[in-house]
């Protein structure tokens, strides 16, 4: 028999809960959570699980392969010590205050004391209705669940702060969804993903009590966050509250810079989808940049406004941080300078982090005195002038440093990153930039081989392109999880060559340009 698991009750014991335990949709006032039981499913089947995360949690292969584990991860059973609940929070959605939102299809099973000594919340997404489901059924479909499972673990392997995903379970029932909200609802296979994080606290967790004028709950929640997740900031009080906002601003800025560096687009950066811990959270209509376009969004709901487009993410991170700052104002004597200082800090941290990232991607330590900022700007001006695969382009740069002289023409390895026929004038402009870059990198004090190796460890070969995820979804829908397994394995080592997975390191094929799930997605899941 596996050793018993240890669950703690930090969130439930520290914060007030809802008196009711039913799932009737309702305003929940004066409480941070509502107790709820997952709704059982008819025929759960464990499709995939993350061995690296399971090992970190202390869940060995024997436990993961037990029938009881599948039942737990499907919401049909509980391990001893679990006490499920759904969290209460609000948020700004697409720039407008939406009021109470809450975990409408997410249920925290419990807080596990992991093998590495940390405490991690285990949360099922798609396990049935809660008090916050509004008109929803609390379920999720295979396509969205598979995307979240894959992307959570892929982002972790890339080094991006993120929530994790332990498992993907097929439920054995169908869930009716209108994928593009166009009146074409249809049944799809249901699934549940088990998400894992030290905390799922969001900006909106603090916005809701503040908007309601419930300063007592706001203070209790903020004190809990400080003591539990930011003890280094000191005893709860005015200075610690200001320091918390300062720290969250910095974490959010660094997260946005990391997204920009790898070409990741979250797709729906509402304040309820930003983590207090600076983690990537809520993988809905996300996407990876194929041809570099700062105006691109994968979210069909945002197609007109493009509020959450790739190039807007840092500005939205700043805007959302301002909303968190406004929520915390009652705790800092309504001193708006605290918020202003945090926003200025965000901008400084973002500028420094983004500069460092793009310096590493290009193999240089960016020095304005050398004209490096102009070199970077010239590159992006050139990349957006013709459809160019951002991931492939940066990956192909490093090996060029190993030659004794700069290329005499634009190399085929870079031309391979273009979509469509490349005008010769454009290729010539790229070659001119390449010569300037090659010369600049060779002015660095490190050997070229060392720089090339560092670039290979910065510019991934494998990212979860939408068309790859859709390929895995199509196969899994037909009962074949081999594509999912192979893709998961490749994404665990994104910076390695892995020639056995070369088919996953290709630019977007033409058939995927307009295929649903490849070019555009919705929040429907």
BELWO-V262293 format. One record per residue. N is the residue number from 1. RES is the residue in three letters. PHI is phi in degrees with one decimal (NA if undefined). PSI is psi in radians with two decimals (999 if undefined). BURIAL is 1 if it has 9 or more other C-alpha atoms within 8 Angstrom, else 0. Layout:
BEGIN
N;RES;PHI;PSI;BURIAL / N;RES;PHI;PSI;BURIAL
END
This chain:
BEGIN
1;UNK;NA;2.32;0 / 2;UNK;-62.1;2.67;0 / 3;UNK;-64.6;2.57;0 / 4;UNK;-60.6;2.56;0 / 5;UNK;-88.3;2.64;0 / 6;UNK;-109.6;2.10;0 / 7;UNK;-113.9;2.47;1 / 8;UNK;-116.8;3.02;1 / 9;UNK;-131.3;0.94;0 / 10;UNK;-62.8;-0.90;0 / 11;UNK;-67.1;-0.84;0 / 12;UNK;-66.7;-0.67;1 / 13;UNK;-78.0;-0.49;0 / 14;UNK;-88.8;-0.39;0 / 15;UNK;-123.6;2.56;1 / 16;UNK;-68.7;2.49;1 / 17;UNK;-113.7;2.98;1 / 18;UNK;-74.0;2.43;1 / 19;UNK;-70.4;-0.50;0 / 20;UNK;-89.2;2.66;0 / 21;UNK;-120.8;0.07;0 / 22;UNK;-83.6;3.02;0 / 23;UNK;-104.2;0.27;1 / 24;UNK;-63.8;2.14;0 / 25;UNK;-59.9;2.36;1 / 26;UNK;-168.6;2.77;0 / 27;UNK;-68.3;2.34;0 / 28;UNK;-114.8;1.92;0 / 29;UNK;-109.7;2.43;0 / 30;UNK;75.3;0.29;1 / 31;UNK;-142.1;2.59;1 / 32;UNK;-99.1;-0.11;1 / 33;UNK;-159.6;2.81;1 / 34;UNK;-131.0;2.27;1 / 35;UNK;-70.9;2.43;1 / 36;UNK;-156.4;2.59;1 / 37;UNK;-103.6;2.40;0 / 38;UNK;-59.0;2.63;1 / 39;UNK;-90.6;2.14;1 / 40;UNK;-59.8;2.69;0 / 41;UNK;-117.6;2.76;1 / 42;UNK;-75.9;-0.69;0 / 43;UNK;-145.0;1.22;0 / 44;UNK;-68.0;2.49;1 / 45;UNK;-141.6;2.18;1 / 46;UNK;-75.2;1.93;1 / 47;UNK;-84.9;-0.63;1 / 48;UNK;-162.9;2.69;0 / 49;UNK;-151.9;2.65;1 / 50;UNK;-89.5;1.86;1 / 51;UNK;-63.5;-0.72;0 / 52;UNK;-59.3;-0.73;0 / 53;UNK;-71.7;-0.72;1 / 54;UNK;-58.0;-0.74;1 / 55;UNK;-64.3;-0.71;1 / 56;UNK;-61.3;-0.64;1 / 57;UNK;-78.8;-0.27;1 / 58;UNK;90.6;0.39;1 / 59;UNK;-104.2;1.75;1 / 60;UNK;-77.4;3.04;0 / 61;UNK;-59.2;-0.68;0 / 62;UNK;-61.4;-0.77;0 / 63;UNK;-67.6;-0.73;1 / 64;UNK;-63.4;-0.45;1 / 65;UNK;-95.5;0.01;0 / 66;UNK;-68.9;2.49;0 / 67;UNK;-57.7;-0.61;0 / 68;UNK;-62.6;-0.63;0 / 69;UNK;-62.4;-0.75;1 / 70;UNK;-60.5;-0.69;1 / 71;UNK;-64.3;-0.71;1 / 72;UNK;-64.8;-0.79;1 / 73;UNK;-73.7;-0.16;1 / 74;UNK;-99.8;-0.11;1 / 75;UNK;85.2;0.25;1 / 76;UNK;-94.0;-0.22;1 / 77;UNK;-153.7;2.94;1 / 78;UNK;-130.0;2.54;1 / 79;UNK;-78.8;2.61;0 / 80;UNK;-54.1;2.34;0 / 81;UNK;100.0;-0.25;0 / 82;UNK;-75.2;2.48;1 / 83;UNK;-143.2;1.53;0 / 84;UNK;-67.1;2.59;1 / 85;UNK;-155.8;2.84;1 / 86;UNK;-116.8;2.45;1 / 87;UNK;-87.6;2.63;1 / 88;UNK;-106.4;2.21;1 / 89;UNK;-158.8;2.92;1 / 90;UNK;-118.7;-2.74;1 / 91;UNK;165.9;2.78;1 / 92;UNK;-92.5;2.17;1 / 93;UNK;-115.5;2.12;1 / 94;UNK;53.3;0.67;0 / 95;UNK;89.1;0.00;0 / 96;UNK;-123.5;2.46;0 / 97;UNK;-66.9;2.20;0 / 98;UNK;-106.3;-0.04;1 / 99;UNK;75.0;-2.62;0 / 100;UNK;-67.9;2.34;1 / 101;UNK;-121.3;-1.39;1 / 102;UNK;82.1;3.04;1 / 103;UNK;-75.5;1.62;1 / 104;UNK;-81.7;-0.41;1 / 105;UNK;-144.2;0.47;1 / 106;UNK;-126.0;2.36;1 / 107;UNK;-132.3;2.09;1 / 108;UNK;-76.7;2.12;1 / 109;UNK;-76.3;-0.62;1 / 110;UNK;167.6;3.02;1 / 111;UNK;-106.9;1.93;1 / 112;UNK;-91.0;2.29;1 / 113;UNK;-80.9;1.90;1 / 114;UNK;-79.3;2.93;1 / 115;UNK;-63.3;-0.49;1 / 116;UNK;-85.2;0.09;0 / 117;UNK;93.9;-0.23;0 / 118;UNK;-79.4;2.92;0 / 119;UNK;-112.1;2.22;1 / 120;UNK;-126.5;2.30;1 / 121;UNK;-78.9;2.32;1 / 122;UNK;-102.5;2.10;1 / 123;UNK;-128.1;2.22;1 / 124;UNK;-91.6;2.28;1 / 125;UNK;-109.6;2.02;1 / 126;UNK;104.5;0.33;1 / 127;UNK;-95.5;0.28;1 / 128;UNK;116.5;3.02;1 / 129;UNK;-72.2;2.73;1 / 130;UNK;-134.3;-3.12;1 / 131;UNK;-64.6;-0.21;1 / 132;UNK;-108.9;0.21;1 / 133;UNK;-76.5;-0.23;1 / 134;UNK;52.5;-2.04;0 / 135;UNK;-96.4;0.11;0 / 136;UNK;-86.3;2.94;0 / 137;UNK;-99.6;-0.04;0 / 138;UNK;75.7;0.13;1 / 139;UNK;-101.6;2.97;1 / 140;UNK;-138.7;2.77;1 / 141;UNK;-105.1;2.91;1 / 142;UNK;-61.0;-0.76;1 / 143;UNK;-60.5;-0.80;1 / 144;UNK;-73.3;-0.62;1 / 145;UNK;-68.1;-0.73;1 / 146;UNK;-63.4;-0.71;1 / 147;UNK;-63.0;-0.73;1 / 148;UNK;-68.0;-0.74;1 / 149;UNK;-58.2;-0.89;1 / 150;UNK;-64.0;-0.82;1 / 151;UNK;-71.0;-0.64;1 / 152;UNK;-57.2;-0.84;1 / 153;UNK;-76.0;-0.55;1 / 154;UNK;-64.6;-0.75;1 / 155;UNK;-63.9;-0.70;1 / 156;UNK;-60.8;-0.74;1 / 157;UNK;-65.1;-0.51;1 / 158;UNK;-76.9;-0.17;0 / 159;UNK;89.3;0.18;0 / 160;UNK;-84.3;2.27;1 / 161;UNK;-56.7;2.26;1 / 162;UNK;-160.2;2.70;1 / 163;UNK;-67.3;2.79;1 / 164;UNK;-111.8;3.06;1 / 165;UNK;-136.1;2.10;1 / 166;UNK;-83.8;-0.70;1 / 167;UNK;-154.2;2.82;1 / 168;UNK;-130.6;2.10;1 / 169;UNK;-120.5;2.26;1 / 170;UNK;-81.8;2.39;1 / 171;UNK;-90.1;-0.37;1 / 172;UNK;87.4;0.03;1 / 173;UNK;-125.7;2.98;1 / 174;UNK;-101.5;2.60;1 / 175;UNK;-124.1;2.26;1 / 176;UNK;-86.9;2.17;0 / 177;UNK;-138.2;2.54;1 / 178;UNK;-103.1;1.66;1 / 179;UNK;-55.6;-0.74;1 / 180;UNK;-114.0;0.32;1 / 181;UNK;51.8;0.72;0 / 182;UNK;-117.4;0.33;0 / 183;UNK;85.6;0.16;0 / 184;UNK;-111.4;0.99;0 / 185;UNK;-66.8;2.51;1 / 186;UNK;-153.9;2.75;0 / 187;UNK;-73.1;2.46;0 / 188;UNK;-132.2;2.74;1 / 189;UNK;-61.9;2.34;1 / 190;UNK;-84.4;2.69;1 / 191;UNK;-156.2;2.84;1 / 192;UNK;-134.9;2.33;1 / 193;UNK;-111.0;2.45;1 / 194;UNK;-97.6;1.94;1 / 195;UNK;-92.2;2.62;1 / 196;UNK;-136.0;2.32;1 / 197;UNK;-161.9;2.71;1 / 198;UNK;-60.8;-0.50;0 / 199;UNK;-162.8;2.55;0 / 200;UNK;-106.5;0.36;0 / 201;UNK;-60.9;2.40;0 / 202;UNK;-123.0;2.92;1 / 203;UNK;-54.8;-0.71;1 / 204;UNK;-65.1;-0.34;1 / 205;UNK;-61.7;-0.56;1 / 206;UNK;-93.1;-0.51;1 / 207;UNK;-63.8;-0.68;1 / 208;UNK;-64.1;-0.94;1 / 209;UNK;-64.0;-0.57;1 / 210;UNK;-65.9;-0.76;1 / 211;UNK;-64.0;-0.52;0 / 212;UNK;-86.1;-0.03;0 / 213;UNK;73.6;0.29;0 / 214;UNK;-90.5;1.30;1 / 215;UNK;-65.9;-0.54;1 / 216;UNK;-63.0;-0.81;0 / 217;UNK;-67.7;-0.69;1 / 218;UNK;-58.0;-0.77;1 / 219;UNK;-67.1;-0.76;1 / 220;UNK;-60.0;-0.76;1 / 221;UNK;-65.9;-0.76;1 / 222;UNK;-67.7;-0.67;1 / 223;UNK;-62.9;-0.71;1 / 224;UNK;-60.4;-0.80;1 / 225;UNK;-61.2;-0.73;1 / 226;UNK;-63.5;-0.88;1 / 227;UNK;-67.2;-0.61;1 / 228;UNK;-88.3;-0.72;0 / 229;UNK;-116.2;-0.28;0 / 230;UNK;-135.3;0.87;1 / 231;UNK;-62.0;-0.42;1 / 232;UNK;-67.4;-0.25;0 / 233;UNK;-84.7;-0.08;1 / 234;UNK;100.7;-3.12;0 / 235;UNK;-64.6;2.39;0 / 236;UNK;-52.6;2.36;1 / 237;UNK;167.5;-3.13;0 / 238;UNK;-54.6;-0.82;1 / 239;UNK;-65.2;-0.69;0 / 240;UNK;-69.2;-0.62;1 / 241;UNK;-64.0;-0.75;1 / 242;UNK;-64.7;-0.71;1 / 243;UNK;-65.4;-0.61;1 / 244;UNK;-62.9;-0.84;1 / 245;UNK;-60.5;-0.71;1 / 246;UNK;-59.4;-0.79;1 / 247;UNK;-69.2;-0.75;0 / 248;UNK;-64.4;-0.67;1 / 249;UNK;-59.0;-0.77;1 / 250;UNK;-65.9;-0.77;1 / 251;UNK;-63.3;-0.71;1 / 252;UNK;-66.3;-0.69;1 / 253;UNK;-63.5;-0.79;1 / 254;UNK;-64.7;-0.64;1 / 255;UNK;-63.6;-0.80;1 / 256;UNK;-61.1;-0.71;1 / 257;UNK;-62.1;-0.68;1 / 258;UNK;-67.1;-0.73;1 / 259;UNK;-57.2;-0.80;1 / 260;UNK;-63.3;-0.62;1 / 261;UNK;-68.9;-0.53;1 / 262;UNK;-103.4;-0.05;1 / 263;UNK;80.3;0.51;1 / 264;UNK;-93.1;2.37;1 / 265;UNK;-120.6;2.03;1 / 266;UNK;-65.7;-0.79;1 / 267;UNK;98.5;-0.47;1 / 268;UNK;-152.1;1.24;1 / 269;UNK;-84.6;0.99;1 / 270;UNK;-70.9;2.82;1 / 271;UNK;-67.4;-0.37;1 / 272;UNK;-79.4;-0.07;1 / 273;UNK;-111.4;0.32;1 / 274;UNK;-115.2;2.23;1 / 275;UNK;-81.4;2.42;1 / 276;UNK;-62.4;-0.48;1 / 277;UNK;-87.9;0.01;1 / 278;UNK;76.4;0.54;1 / 279;UNK;-99.1;2.65;1 / 280;UNK;-72.2;2.20;1 / 281;UNK;-137.0;2.59;1 / 282;UNK;65.9;1.38;0 / 283;UNK;-83.1;1.63;1 / 284;UNK;-104.8;-1.97;1 / 285;UNK;-83.1;0.99;1 / 286;UNK;-79.1;3.00;1 / 287;UNK;-167.0;2.80;1 / 288;UNK;-104.7;2.43;1 / 289;UNK;-60.4;2.19;1 / 290;UNK;-93.0;-1.52;1 / 291;UNK;-79.3;2.26;1 / 292;UNK;-62.0;2.08;1 / 293;UNK;-150.2;1.91;0 / 294;UNK;-69.4;-0.25;0 / 295;UNK;-95.8;0.11;1 / 296;UNK;-82.8;2.38;1 / 297;UNK;-130.1;2.43;1 / 298;UNK;-82.9;-0.11;1 / 299;UNK;-93.7;1.99;1 / 300;UNK;-62.5;-0.54;1 / 301;UNK;-64.4;-0.42;0 / 302;UNK;-104.2;0.18;1 / 303;UNK;-62.4;-0.60;0 / 304;UNK;-79.7;-0.84;0 / 305;UNK;-80.5;-0.61;0 / 306;UNK;53.5;0.62;1 / 307;UNK;-60.3;-0.66;0 / 308;UNK;-105.8;0.48;1 / 309;UNK;-62.9;2.83;1 / 310;UNK;-49.4;-0.89;1 / 311;UNK;-71.4;-0.26;1 / 312;UNK;-90.9;-0.15;1 / 313;UNK;-58.6;-0.78;1 / 314;UNK;-61.4;-0.72;1 / 315;UNK;-65.4;-0.64;0 / 316;UNK;-69.9;-0.65;1 / 317;UNK;-58.8;-0.71;1 / 318;UNK;-66.0;-0.79;1 / 319;UNK;-60.8;-0.77;0 / 320;UNK;-65.7;-0.64;1 / 321;UNK;-63.3;-0.63;1 / 322;UNK;-62.7;-0.65;1 / 323;UNK;-67.9;-0.67;1 / 324;UNK;-64.1;-0.74;1 / 325;UNK;-59.9;-0.74;1 / 326;UNK;-61.6;-0.67;0 / 327;UNK;-64.5;-0.58;1 / 328;UNK;-87.8;-0.08;1 / 329;UNK;-52.4;-0.71;1 / 330;UNK;-59.7;-0.38;1 / 331;UNK;-88.1;-0.19;1 / 332;UNK;-120.6;0.59;1 / 333;UNK;60.2;0.57;0 / 334;UNK;56.4;0.54;0 / 335;UNK;-85.4;1.79;0 / 336;UNK;-68.0;-0.29;0 / 337;UNK;-63.8;-0.51;0 / 338;UNK;-61.7;-0.76;1 / 339;UNK;-68.9;-0.75;1 / 340;UNK;-60.2;-0.72;0 / 341;UNK;-63.7;-0.71;1 / 342;UNK;-65.8;-0.69;1 / 343;UNK;-68.4;-0.67;1 / 344;UNK;-64.7;-0.66;0 / 345;UNK;-64.6;-0.74;1 / 346;UNK;-53.2;-0.85;1 / 347;UNK;-65.1;-0.68;1 / 348;UNK;-66.3;-0.79;0 / 349;UNK;-64.8;-0.75;1 / 350;UNK;-61.9;-0.82;1 / 351;UNK;-59.1;-0.75;0 / 352;UNK;-67.5;-0.76;0 / 353;UNK;-68.0;-0.76;1 / 354;UNK;-64.2;-0.73;1 / 355;UNK;-60.4;-0.77;1 / 356;UNK;-64.7;-0.73;1 / 357;UNK;-62.5;-0.83;1 / 358;UNK;-74.6;-0.43;1 / 359;UNK;-64.2;-0.80;1 / 360;UNK;-64.8;-0.67;1 / 361;UNK;-63.5;-0.53;1 / 362;UNK;-99.8;-0.05;1 / 363;UNK;80.4;0.35;1 / 364;UNK;-130.2;2.72;1 / 365;UNK;-93.7;1.90;0 / 366;UNK;-65.3;2.17;1 / 367;UNK;-127.8;1.94;0 / 368;UNK;-56.9;-0.52;0 / 369;UNK;-66.9;-0.39;0 / 370;UNK;-92.1;-0.07;0 / 371;UNK;82.6;0.34;0 / 372;UNK;-66.1;-0.61;1 / 373;UNK;-63.7;-0.67;1 / 374;UNK;-66.6;-0.64;0 / 375;UNK;-61.6;-0.75;1 / 376;UNK;-66.5;-0.78;1 / 377;UNK;-63.3;-0.71;0 / 378;UNK;-61.1;-0.66;1 / 379;UNK;-62.1;-0.85;1 / 380;UNK;-69.9;-0.58;0 / 381;UNK;-59.9;-0.69;0 / 382;UNK;-72.4;-0.74;1 / 383;UNK;-63.7;-0.62;1 / 384;UNK;-84.1;-0.15;1 / 385;UNK;-76.3;-0.34;0 / 386;UNK;-146.3;2.41;1 / 387;UNK;-53.8;2.05;1 / 388;UNK;-135.0;2.32;1 / 389;UNK;-74.3;1.97;1 / 390;UNK;-61.7;-0.79;1 / 391;UNK;-63.4;-0.86;1 / 392;UNK;-64.8;-0.68;1 / 393;UNK;-62.4;-0.92;1 / 394;UNK;-65.3;-0.62;1 / 395;UNK;-63.9;-0.59;1 / 396;UNK;-80.1;-0.22;1 / 397;UNK;-68.4;-0.82;1 / 398;UNK;-52.3;-0.88;1 / 399;UNK;-59.0;-0.40;0 / 400;UNK;-66.7;-0.35;1 / 401;UNK;-71.9;-0.31;1 / 402;UNK;-80.3;-0.17;1 / 403;UNK;-77.3;2.80;0 / 404;UNK;-77.1;-0.28;0 / 405;UNK;-148.6;2.78;0 / 406;UNK;-64.6;2.68;1 / 407;UNK;-58.8;2.55;1 / 408;UNK;-84.6;-0.13;0 / 409;UNK;-154.8;2.96;0 / 410;UNK;-66.8;2.07;1 / 411;UNK;-66.7;2.72;0 / 412;UNK;-62.3;-0.55;0 / 413;UNK;-62.6;-0.54;0 / 414;UNK;-85.0;-0.66;1 / 415;UNK;-59.5;-0.53;1 / 416;UNK;-65.5;-0.28;0 / 417;UNK;-84.5;-0.16;1 / 418;UNK;-81.3;2.59;1 / 419;UNK;-101.3;2.17;1 / 420;UNK;82.2;3.08;0 / 421;UNK;-70.5;2.39;0 / 422;UNK;-98.2;2.13;1 / 423;UNK;-60.2;2.45;0 / 424;UNK;-63.4;-0.58;0 / 425;UNK;-63.2;-0.65;0 / 426;UNK;-68.6;-0.75;1 / 427;UNK;-62.1;-0.68;1 / 428;UNK;-65.3;-0.71;1 / 429;UNK;-64.4;-0.68;1 / 430;UNK;-65.7;-0.68;1 / 431;UNK;-64.9;-0.69;1 / 432;UNK;-62.7;-0.75;0 / 433;UNK;-63.4;-0.74;1 / 434;UNK;-59.5;-0.70;1 / 435;UNK;-65.3;-0.72;1 / 436;UNK;-63.9;-0.74;0 / 437;UNK;-64.5;-0.82;1 / 438;UNK;-58.5;-0.77;1 / 439;UNK;-63.7;-0.74;1 / 440;UNK;-63.9;-0.76;1 / 441;UNK;-63.8;-0.64;1 / 442;UNK;-74.7;0.01;1 / 443;UNK;-91.1;-0.13;0 / 444;UNK;-69.9;2.62;1 / 445;UNK;-71.6;-0.31;0 / 446;UNK;-83.2;2.66;0 / 447;UNK;-63.0;2.61;0 / 448;UNK;-58.6;-0.67;1 / 449;UNK;-64.8;-0.65;0 / 450;UNK;-66.1;-0.74;0 / 451;UNK;-65.1;-0.74;1 / 452;UNK;-61.3;-0.70;1 / 453;UNK;-66.2;-0.69;1 / 454;UNK;-66.6;-0.65;1 / 455;UNK;-65.6;-0.66;1 / 456;UNK;-65.9;-0.47;1 / 457;UNK;-87.1;-0.03;0 / 458;UNK;-112.3;-0.68;1 / 459;UNK;-98.3;1.85;1 / 460;UNK;-67.3;2.60;1 / 461;UNK;-87.3;-0.54;1 / 462;UNK;-120.5;2.16;1 / 463;UNK;-131.9;2.82;1 / 464;UNK;-84.5;1.37;1 / 465;UNK;-63.2;2.59;1 / 466;UNK;-57.6;-0.68;1 / 467;UNK;-68.4;-0.52;1 / 468;UNK;-69.2;-0.78;1 / 469;UNK;-59.9;-0.71;1 / 470;UNK;-66.1;-0.63;1 / 471;UNK;-61.2;-0.74;1 / 472;UNK;-66.9;-0.66;1 / 473;UNK;-63.7;-0.83;1 / 474;UNK;-58.9;-0.75;0 / 475;UNK;-68.0;-0.78;1 / 476;UNK;-64.9;-0.61;1 / 477;UNK;-61.7;-0.52;1 / 478;UNK;-94.3;0.23;0 / 479;UNK;90.2;0.12;0 / 480;UNK;-110.7;1.92;0 / 481;UNK;-99.6;0.17;1 / 482;UNK;-65.9;-0.64;0 / 483;UNK;-65.7;-0.76;1 / 484;UNK;-57.7;-0.80;1 / 485;UNK;-63.6;-0.78;1 / 486;UNK;-65.8;-0.74;1 / 487;UNK;-65.7;-0.75;1 / 488;UNK;-57.4;-0.79;1 / 489;UNK;-62.5;-0.78;0 / 490;UNK;-62.6;-0.70;1 / 491;UNK;-73.9;-0.21;1 / 492;UNK;-75.7;-0.30;1 / 493;UNK;-130.5;1.16;1 / 494;UNK;-68.7;-0.33;1 / 495;UNK;-98.3;-0.06;1 / 496;UNK;-91.3;2.70;0 / 497;UNK;-65.8;-0.84;0 / 498;UNK;45.7;1.16;0 / 499;UNK;-58.1;-0.42;0 / 500;UNK;-68.2;-0.23;0 / 501;UNK;-117.1;0.44;1 / 502;UNK;-57.7;-0.46;1 / 503;UNK;-66.4;-0.30;0 / 504;UNK;-90.6;0.00;1 / 505;UNK;-113.2;0.56;1 / 506;UNK;-104.0;2.69;0 / 507;UNK;-71.3;2.90;0 / 508;UNK;-56.8;2.19;1 / 509;UNK;-72.5;2.79;0 / 510;UNK;-62.2;-0.62;0 / 511;UNK;-63.9;-0.38;0 / 512;UNK;-89.0;-0.09;1 / 513;UNK;-59.4;-0.68;1 / 514;UNK;-124.8;0.14;0 / 515;UNK;-72.4;2.28;1 / 516;UNK;-55.3;2.38;0 / 517;UNK;91.8;-0.30;1 / 518;UNK;-105.7;-0.76;1 / 519;UNK;-98.1;-0.55;1 / 520;UNK;-152.1;2.58;1 / 521;UNK;-136.1;3.00;1 / 522;UNK;-125.8;3.10;1 / 523;UNK;-77.5;-0.09;0 / 524;UNK;-66.6;2.24;0 / 525;UNK;-152.4;999;1
END
